[in-house]
Amino acid sequence: MAKIELRLKIEESVRDEFKAACALNRKTMSEIIEEYMKGYVEQTNQQRQKKE
């Protein structure tokens, strides 16, 4: 699947702490953000299904 570039604005200190946490887990920031995004989409879809 093709990868795209995503730009976002966050506080520098948040980025720095996140980058350090990712490094501790031997993951890139991109990998972790993608995992969170997939989880958020899945959670949202499950919630929508419960309401139907």
CHARMM internal coordinates of N, CA and C (Angstrom, degrees):
IC EDIT
DIST 1 N 1 CA 1.4550
DIST 1 CA 1 C 1.5371
ANGL 1 N 1 CA 1 C 108.28
DIST 1 C 2 N 1.2898
ANGL 1 CA 1 C 2 N 115.69
DIHE 1 N 1 CA 1 C 2 N 141.55
DIST 2 N 2 CA 1.4656
ANGL 1 C 2 N 2 CA 120.93
DIHE 1 CA 1 C 2 N 2 CA -178.88
DIST 2 CA 2 C 1.5208
ANGL 2 N 2 CA 2 C 111.05
DIHE 1 C 2 N 2 CA 2 C -68.26
DIST 2 C 3 N 1.2977
ANGL 2 CA 2 C 3 N 114.93
DIHE 2 N 2 CA 2 C 3 N 145.93
DIST 3 N 3 CA 1.4655
ANGL 2 C 3 N 3 CA 121.40
DIHE 2 CA 2 C 3 N 3 CA 176.95
DIST 3 CA 3 C 1.5225
ANGL 3 N 3 CA 3 C 108.58
DIHE 2 C 3 N 3 CA 3 C -103.45
DIST 3 C 4 N 1.3228
ANGL 3 CA 3 C 4 N 116.77
DIHE 3 N 3 CA 3 C 4 N 144.91
DIST 4 N 4 CA 1.4552
ANGL 3 C 4 N 4 CA 122.21
DIHE 3 CA 3 C 4 N 4 CA 176.92
DIST 4 CA 4 C 1.5210
ANGL 4 N 4 CA 4 C 108.76
DIHE 3 C 4 N 4 CA 4 C -119.79
DIST 4 C 5 N 1.3113
ANGL 4 CA 4 C 5 N 115.66
DIHE 4 N 4 CA 4 C 5 N 163.76
DIST 5 N 5 CA 1.4564
ANGL 4 C 5 N 5 CA 120.57
DIHE 4 CA 4 C 5 N 5 CA 176.35
DIST 5 CA 5 C 1.5203
ANGL 5 N 5 CA 5 C 108.39
DIHE 4 C 5 N 5 CA 5 C -97.11
DIST 5 C 6 N 1.3200
ANGL 5 CA 5 C 6 N 116.25
DIHE 5 N 5 CA 5 C 6 N 136.65
DIST 6 N 6 CA 1.4559
ANGL 5 C 6 N 6 CA 122.36
DIHE 5 CA 5 C 6 N 6 CA -178.69
DIST 6 CA 6 C 1.5217
ANGL 6 N 6 CA 6 C 108.48
DIHE 5 C 6 N 6 CA 6 C -121.47
DIST 6 C 7 N 1.3077
ANGL 6 CA 6 C 7 N 116.85
DIHE 6 N 6 CA 6 C 7 N 125.89
DIST 7 N 7 CA 1.4620
ANGL 6 C 7 N 7 CA 120.92
DIHE 6 CA 6 C 7 N 7 CA 177.96
DIST 7 CA 7 C 1.5160
ANGL 7 N 7 CA 7 C 108.62
DIHE 6 C 7 N 7 CA 7 C -106.97
DIST 7 C 8 N 1.3147
ANGL 7 CA 7 C 8 N 116.01
DIHE 7 N 7 CA 7 C 8 N 137.05
DIST 8 N 8 CA 1.4556
ANGL 7 C 8 N 8 CA 120.15
DIHE 7 CA 7 C 8 N 8 CA 175.32
DIST 8 CA 8 C 1.5111
ANGL 8 N 8 CA 8 C 109.84
DIHE 7 C 8 N 8 CA 8 C -146.82
DIST 8 C 9 N 1.2988
ANGL 8 CA 8 C 9 N 114.87
DIHE 8 N 8 CA 8 C 9 N 158.89
DIST 9 N 9 CA 1.4531
ANGL 8 C 9 N 9 CA 120.61
DIHE 8 CA 8 C 9 N 9 CA 179.69
DIST 9 CA 9 C 1.5193
ANGL 9 N 9 CA 9 C 109.12
DIHE 8 C 9 N 9 CA 9 C -111.69
DIST 9 C 10 N 1.3228
ANGL 9 CA 9 C 10 N 114.68
DIHE 9 N 9 CA 9 C 10 N 122.14
DIST 10 N 10 CA 1.4611
ANGL 9 C 10 N 10 CA 121.39
DIHE 9 CA 9 C 10 N 10 CA 176.54
DIST 10 CA 10 C 1.5228
ANGL 10 N 10 CA 10 C 107.61
DIHE 9 C 10 N 10 CA 10 C -139.00
DIST 10 C 11 N 1.2963
ANGL 10 CA 10 C 11 N 115.75
DIHE 10 N 10 CA 10 C 11 N 163.91
DIST 11 N 11 CA 1.4573
ANGL 10 C 11 N 11 CA 119.47
DIHE 10 CA 10 C 11 N 11 CA 178.01
DIST 11 CA 11 C 1.5194
ANGL 11 N 11 CA 11 C 109.59
DIHE 10 C 11 N 11 CA 11 C -63.20
DIST 11 C 12 N 1.3205
ANGL 11 CA 11 C 12 N 115.60
DIHE 11 N 11 CA 11 C 12 N 141.06
DIST 12 N 12 CA 1.4540
ANGL 11 C 12 N 12 CA 120.84
DIHE 11 CA 11 C 12 N 12 CA -177.61
DIST 12 CA 12 C 1.5295
ANGL 12 N 12 CA 12 C 111.86
DIHE 11 C 12 N 12 CA 12 C -59.17
DIST 12 C 13 N 1.3215
ANGL 12 CA 12 C 13 N 116.98
DIHE 12 N 12 CA 12 C 13 N -39.16
DIST 13 N 13 CA 1.4635
ANGL 12 C 13 N 13 CA 119.75
DIHE 12 CA 12 C 13 N 13 CA -178.69
DIST 13 CA 13 C 1.5298
ANGL 13 N 13 CA 13 C 111.23
DIHE 12 C 13 N 13 CA 13 C -66.14
DIST 13 C 14 N 1.3151
ANGL 13 CA 13 C 14 N 116.77
DIHE 13 N 13 CA 13 C 14 N -35.60
DIST 14 N 14 CA 1.4723
ANGL 13 C 14 N 14 CA 120.56
DIHE 13 CA 13 C 14 N 14 CA 177.46
DIST 14 CA 14 C 1.5216
ANGL 14 N 14 CA 14 C 109.22
DIHE 13 C 14 N 14 CA 14 C -65.23
DIST 14 C 15 N 1.3285
ANGL 14 CA 14 C 15 N 116.71
DIHE 14 N 14 CA 14 C 15 N -44.80
DIST 15 N 15 CA 1.4613
ANGL 14 C 15 N 15 CA 121.31
DIHE 14 CA 14 C 15 N 15 CA 178.13
DIST 15 CA 15 C 1.5299
ANGL 15 N 15 CA 15 C 111.12
DIHE 14 C 15 N 15 CA 15 C -60.02
DIST 15 C 16 N 1.3200
ANGL 15 CA 15 C 16 N 115.75
DIHE 15 N 15 CA 15 C 16 N -44.95
DIST 16 N 16 CA 1.4594
ANGL 15 C 16 N 16 CA 119.75
DIHE 15 CA 15 C 16 N 16 CA -178.51
DIST 16 CA 16 C 1.5286
ANGL 16 N 16 CA 16 C 112.15
DIHE 15 C 16 N 16 CA 16 C -63.04
DIST 16 C 17 N 1.3250
ANGL 16 CA 16 C 17 N 116.61
DIHE 16 N 16 CA 16 C 17 N -43.25
DIST 17 N 17 CA 1.4665
ANGL 16 C 17 N 17 CA 120.62
DIHE 16 CA 16 C 17 N 17 CA 179.07
DIST 17 CA 17 C 1.5227
ANGL 17 N 17 CA 17 C 111.08
DIHE 16 C 17 N 17 CA 17 C -67.68
DIST 17 C 18 N 1.3198
ANGL 17 CA 17 C 18 N 116.69
DIHE 17 N 17 CA 17 C 18 N -39.40
DIST 18 N 18 CA 1.4613
ANGL 17 C 18 N 18 CA 121.45
DIHE 17 CA 17 C 18 N 18 CA 178.49
DIST 18 CA 18 C 1.5257
ANGL 18 N 18 CA 18 C 110.25
DIHE 17 C 18 N 18 CA 18 C -64.79
DIST 18 C 19 N 1.3162
ANGL 18 CA 18 C 19 N 117.02
DIHE 18 N 18 CA 18 C 19 N -43.99
DIST 19 N 19 CA 1.4648
ANGL 18 C 19 N 19 CA 121.56
DIHE 18 CA 18 C 19 N 19 CA 179.32
DIST 19 CA 19 C 1.5254
ANGL 19 N 19 CA 19 C 110.77
DIHE 18 C 19 N 19 CA 19 C -60.43
DIST 19 C 20 N 1.3220
ANGL 19 CA 19 C 20 N 116.66
DIHE 19 N 19 CA 19 C 20 N -42.19
DIST 20 N 20 CA 1.4650
ANGL 19 C 20 N 20 CA 121.36
DIHE 19 CA 19 C 20 N 20 CA 178.90
DIST 20 CA 20 C 1.5261
ANGL 20 N 20 CA 20 C 110.70
DIHE 19 C 20 N 20 CA 20 C -65.09
DIST 20 C 21 N 1.3287
ANGL 20 CA 20 C 21 N 117.20
DIHE 20 N 20 CA 20 C 21 N -42.52
DIST 21 N 21 CA 1.4663
ANGL 20 C 21 N 21 CA 120.83
DIHE 20 CA 20 C 21 N 21 CA 179.25
DIST 21 CA 21 C 1.5224
ANGL 21 N 21 CA 21 C 110.59
DIHE 20 C 21 N 21 CA 21 C -64.17
DIST 21 C 22 N 1.3112
ANGL 21 CA 21 C 22 N 117.33
DIHE 21 N 21 CA 21 C 22 N -39.95
DIST 22 N 22 CA 1.4641
ANGL 21 C 22 N 22 CA 121.00
DIHE 21 CA 21 C 22 N 22 CA 177.83
DIST 22 CA 22 C 1.5284
ANGL 22 N 22 CA 22 C 110.19
DIHE 21 C 22 N 22 CA 22 C -62.75
DIST 22 C 23 N 1.3176
ANGL 22 CA 22 C 23 N 116.33
DIHE 22 N 22 CA 22 C 23 N -43.68
DIST 23 N 23 CA 1.4623
ANGL 22 C 23 N 23 CA 120.78
DIHE 22 CA 22 C 23 N 23 CA -179.65
DIST 23 CA 23 C 1.5295
ANGL 23 N 23 CA 23 C 110.86
DIHE 22 C 23 N 23 CA 23 C -61.54
DIST 23 C 24 N 1.3181
ANGL 23 CA 23 C 24 N 116.99
DIHE 23 N 23 CA 23 C 24 N -39.03
DIST 24 N 24 CA 1.4641
ANGL 23 C 24 N 24 CA 120.55
DIHE 23 CA 23 C 24 N 24 CA 177.94
DIST 24 CA 24 C 1.5271
ANGL 24 N 24 CA 24 C 111.57
DIHE 23 C 24 N 24 CA 24 C -60.17
DIST 24 C 25 N 1.3220
ANGL 24 CA 24 C 25 N 115.61
DIHE 24 N 24 CA 24 C 25 N -31.66
DIST 25 N 25 CA 1.4634
ANGL 24 C 25 N 25 CA 121.26
DIHE 24 CA 24 C 25 N 25 CA 179.83
DIST 25 CA 25 C 1.5223
ANGL 25 N 25 CA 25 C 112.56
DIHE 24 C 25 N 25 CA 25 C -96.72
DIST 25 C 26 N 1.3262
ANGL 25 CA 25 C 26 N 116.04
DIHE 25 N 25 CA 25 C 26 N 9.82
DIST 26 N 26 CA 1.4686
ANGL 25 C 26 N 26 CA 122.23
DIHE 25 CA 25 C 26 N 26 CA 179.59
DIST 26 CA 26 C 1.5211
ANGL 26 N 26 CA 26 C 112.67
DIHE 25 C 26 N 26 CA 26 C 53.25
DIST 26 C 27 N 1.3171
ANGL 26 CA 26 C 27 N 114.84
DIHE 26 N 26 CA 26 C 27 N 43.20
DIST 27 N 27 CA 1.4654
ANGL 26 C 27 N 27 CA 122.07
DIHE 26 CA 26 C 27 N 27 CA 177.33
DIST 27 CA 27 C 1.5196
ANGL 27 N 27 CA 27 C 108.09
DIHE 26 C 27 N 27 CA 27 C -128.25
DIST 27 C 28 N 1.3219
ANGL 27 CA 27 C 28 N 115.96
DIHE 27 N 27 CA 27 C 28 N 155.85
DIST 28 N 28 CA 1.4621
ANGL 27 C 28 N 28 CA 119.27
DIHE 27 CA 27 C 28 N 28 CA 174.09
DIST 28 CA 28 C 1.5217
ANGL 28 N 28 CA 28 C 109.23
DIHE 27 C 28 N 28 CA 28 C -86.67
DIST 28 C 29 N 1.3129
ANGL 28 CA 28 C 29 N 115.58
DIHE 28 N 28 CA 28 C 29 N 160.86
DIST 29 N 29 CA 1.4624
ANGL 28 C 29 N 29 CA 119.08
DIHE 28 CA 28 C 29 N 29 CA 176.44
DIST 29 CA 29 C 1.5189
ANGL 29 N 29 CA 29 C 109.89
DIHE 28 C 29 N 29 CA 29 C -60.75
DIST 29 C 30 N 1.3130
ANGL 29 CA 29 C 30 N 117.28
DIHE 29 N 29 CA 29 C 30 N -38.65
DIST 30 N 30 CA 1.4653
ANGL 29 C 30 N 30 CA 121.19
DIHE 29 CA 29 C 30 N 30 CA 179.48
DIST 30 CA 30 C 1.5236
ANGL 30 N 30 CA 30 C 111.67
DIHE 29 C 30 N 30 CA 30 C -61.09
DIST 30 C 31 N 1.3220
ANGL 30 CA 30 C 31 N 116.55
DIHE 30 N 30 CA 30 C 31 N -42.76
DIST 31 N 31 CA 1.4695
ANGL 30 C 31 N 31 CA 119.93
DIHE 30 CA 30 C 31 N 31 CA -179.96
DIST 31 CA 31 C 1.5250
ANGL 31 N 31 CA 31 C 111.00
DIHE 30 C 31 N 31 CA 31 C -61.37
DIST 31 C 32 N 1.3225
ANGL 31 CA 31 C 32 N 116.14
DIHE 31 N 31 CA 31 C 32 N -45.55
DIST 32 N 32 CA 1.4642
ANGL 31 C 32 N 32 CA 119.92
DIHE 31 CA 31 C 32 N 32 CA -177.80
DIST 32 CA 32 C 1.5207
ANGL 32 N 32 CA 32 C 111.12
DIHE 31 C 32 N 32 CA 32 C -68.30
DIST 32 C 33 N 1.3190
ANGL 32 CA 32 C 33 N 117.80
DIHE 32 N 32 CA 32 C 33 N -43.02
DIST 33 N 33 CA 1.4640
ANGL 32 C 33 N 33 CA 120.56
DIHE 32 CA 32 C 33 N 33 CA 179.54
DIST 33 CA 33 C 1.5171
ANGL 33 N 33 CA 33 C 110.40
DIHE 32 C 33 N 33 CA 33 C -62.12
DIST 33 C 34 N 1.3348
ANGL 33 CA 33 C 34 N 117.00
DIHE 33 N 33 CA 33 C 34 N -41.27
DIST 34 N 34 CA 1.4607
ANGL 33 C 34 N 34 CA 119.88
DIHE 33 CA 33 C 34 N 34 CA 178.40
DIST 34 CA 34 C 1.5288
ANGL 34 N 34 CA 34 C 111.21
DIHE 33 C 34 N 34 CA 34 C -63.75
DIST 34 C 35 N 1.3351
ANGL 34 CA 34 C 35 N 117.45
DIHE 34 N 34 CA 34 C 35 N -40.92
DIST 35 N 35 CA 1.4670
ANGL 34 C 35 N 35 CA 121.06
DIHE 34 CA 34 C 35 N 35 CA 176.98
DIST 35 CA 35 C 1.5300
ANGL 35 N 35 CA 35 C 110.78
DIHE 34 C 35 N 35 CA 35 C -60.52
DIST 35 C 36 N 1.3404
ANGL 35 CA 35 C 36 N 116.72
DIHE 35 N 35 CA 35 C 36 N -45.56
DIST 36 N 36 CA 1.4606
ANGL 35 C 36 N 36 CA 120.18
DIHE 35 CA 35 C 36 N 36 CA 178.88
DIST 36 CA 36 C 1.5286
ANGL 36 N 36 CA 36 C 111.14
DIHE 35 C 36 N 36 CA 36 C -62.62
DIST 36 C 37 N 1.3185
ANGL 36 CA 36 C 37 N 117.13
DIHE 36 N 36 CA 36 C 37 N -42.09
DIST 37 N 37 CA 1.4579
ANGL 36 C 37 N 37 CA 120.52
DIHE 36 CA 36 C 37 N 37 CA -179.25
DIST 37 CA 37 C 1.5217
ANGL 37 N 37 CA 37 C 111.46
DIHE 36 C 37 N 37 CA 37 C -63.12
DIST 37 C 38 N 1.3182
ANGL 37 CA 37 C 38 N 116.46
DIHE 37 N 37 CA 37 C 38 N -43.74
DIST 38 N 38 CA 1.4625
ANGL 37 C 38 N 38 CA 119.96
DIHE 37 CA 37 C 38 N 38 CA 178.25
DIST 38 CA 38 C 1.5247
ANGL 38 N 38 CA 38 C 110.87
DIHE 37 C 38 N 38 CA 38 C -62.44
DIST 38 C 39 N 1.3257
ANGL 38 CA 38 C 39 N 116.54
DIHE 38 N 38 CA 38 C 39 N -42.66
DIST 39 N 39 CA 1.4626
ANGL 38 C 39 N 39 CA 120.64
DIHE 38 CA 38 C 39 N 39 CA 178.14
DIST 39 CA 39 C 1.5142
ANGL 39 N 39 CA 39 C 112.20
DIHE 38 C 39 N 39 CA 39 C -63.31
DIST 39 C 40 N 1.3291
ANGL 39 CA 39 C 40 N 116.68
DIHE 39 N 39 CA 39 C 40 N -39.93
DIST 40 N 40 CA 1.4644
ANGL 39 C 40 N 40 CA 120.87
DIHE 39 CA 39 C 40 N 40 CA 179.58
DIST 40 CA 40 C 1.5253
ANGL 40 N 40 CA 40 C 110.74
DIHE 39 C 40 N 40 CA 40 C -64.73
DIST 40 C 41 N 1.3205
ANGL 40 CA 40 C 41 N 116.48
DIHE 40 N 40 CA 40 C 41 N -42.77
DIST 41 N 41 CA 1.4657
ANGL 40 C 41 N 41 CA 120.53
DIHE 40 CA 40 C 41 N 41 CA 178.26
DIST 41 CA 41 C 1.5219
ANGL 41 N 41 CA 41 C 110.33
DIHE 40 C 41 N 41 CA 41 C -62.86
DIST 41 C 42 N 1.3175
ANGL 41 CA 41 C 42 N 116.72
DIHE 41 N 41 CA 41 C 42 N -44.83
DIST 42 N 42 CA 1.4673
ANGL 41 C 42 N 42 CA 120.68
DIHE 41 CA 41 C 42 N 42 CA 179.27
DIST 42 CA 42 C 1.5310
ANGL 42 N 42 CA 42 C 111.38
DIHE 41 C 42 N 42 CA 42 C -61.72
DIST 42 C 43 N 1.3191
ANGL 42 CA 42 C 43 N 116.50
DIHE 42 N 42 CA 42 C 43 N -44.85
DIST 43 N 43 CA 1.4586
ANGL 42 C 43 N 43 CA 121.12
DIHE 42 CA 42 C 43 N 43 CA 179.11
DIST 43 CA 43 C 1.5294
ANGL 43 N 43 CA 43 C 110.91
DIHE 42 C 43 N 43 CA 43 C -62.48
DIST 43 C 44 N 1.3096
ANGL 43 CA 43 C 44 N 116.81
DIHE 43 N 43 CA 43 C 44 N -42.44
DIST 44 N 44 CA 1.4658
ANGL 43 C 44 N 44 CA 121.04
DIHE 43 CA 43 C 44 N 44 CA 179.33
DIST 44 CA 44 C 1.5209
ANGL 44 N 44 CA 44 C 110.95
DIHE 43 C 44 N 44 CA 44 C -63.57
DIST 44 C 45 N 1.3291
ANGL 44 CA 44 C 45 N 116.69
DIHE 44 N 44 CA 44 C 45 N -43.42
DIST 45 N 45 CA 1.4658
ANGL 44 C 45 N 45 CA 120.54
DIHE 44 CA 44 C 45 N 45 CA 179.14
DIST 45 CA 45 C 1.5269
ANGL 45 N 45 CA 45 C 111.55
DIHE 44 C 45 N 45 CA 45 C -63.26
DIST 45 C 46 N 1.3249
ANGL 45 CA 45 C 46 N 117.10
DIHE 45 N 45 CA 45 C 46 N -39.67
DIST 46 N 46 CA 1.4652
ANGL 45 C 46 N 46 CA 120.81
DIHE 45 CA 45 C 46 N 46 CA 178.54
DIST 46 CA 46 C 1.5256
ANGL 46 N 46 CA 46 C 110.73
DIHE 45 C 46 N 46 CA 46 C -64.94
DIST 46 C 47 N 1.3192
ANGL 46 CA 46 C 47 N 117.23
DIHE 46 N 46 CA 46 C 47 N -41.23
DIST 47 N 47 CA 1.4586
ANGL 46 C 47 N 47 CA 121.07
DIHE 46 CA 46 C 47 N 47 CA 178.69
DIST 47 CA 47 C 1.5192
ANGL 47 N 47 CA 47 C 111.17
DIHE 46 C 47 N 47 CA 47 C -64.66
DIST 47 C 48 N 1.3144
ANGL 47 CA 47 C 48 N 116.79
DIHE 47 N 47 CA 47 C 48 N -40.13
DIST 48 N 48 CA 1.4702
ANGL 47 C 48 N 48 CA 120.79
DIHE 47 CA 47 C 48 N 48 CA 179.29
DIST 48 CA 48 C 1.5240
ANGL 48 N 48 CA 48 C 110.61
DIHE 47 C 48 N 48 CA 48 C -65.26
DIST 48 C 49 N 1.3401
ANGL 48 CA 48 C 49 N 116.88
DIHE 48 N 48 CA 48 C 49 N -39.72
DIST 49 N 49 CA 1.4606
ANGL 48 C 49 N 49 CA 120.86
DIHE 48 CA 48 C 49 N 49 CA 179.90
DIST 49 CA 49 C 1.5216
ANGL 49 N 49 CA 49 C 111.07
DIHE 48 C 49 N 49 CA 49 C -64.55
DIST 49 C 50 N 1.3293
ANGL 49 CA 49 C 50 N 117.68
DIHE 49 N 49 CA 49 C 50 N -36.68
DIST 50 N 50 CA 1.4581
ANGL 49 C 50 N 50 CA 121.36
DIHE 49 CA 49 C 50 N 50 CA 178.90
DIST 50 CA 50 C 1.5246
ANGL 50 N 50 CA 50 C 111.61
DIHE 49 C 50 N 50 CA 50 C -65.82
DIST 50 C 51 N 1.3167
ANGL 50 CA 50 C 51 N 117.36
DIHE 50 N 50 CA 50 C 51 N -31.73
DIST 51 N 51 CA 1.4620
ANGL 50 C 51 N 51 CA 121.66
DIHE 50 CA 50 C 51 N 51 CA -178.32
DIST 51 CA 51 C 1.5290
ANGL 51 N 51 CA 51 C 112.15
DIHE 50 C 51 N 51 CA 51 C -78.40
DIST 51 C 52 N 1.3199
ANGL 51 CA 51 C 52 N 116.59
DIHE 51 N 51 CA 51 C 52 N -19.06
DIST 52 N 52 CA 1.4788
ANGL 51 C 52 N 52 CA 119.56
DIHE 51 CA 51 C 52 N 52 CA -177.54
DIST 52 CA 52 C 1.4870
ANGL 52 N 52 CA 52 C 112.86
DIHE 51 C 52 N 52 CA 52 C -82.90
END
COOR INIT
IC SEED 1 N 1 CA 1 C
IC BUILD
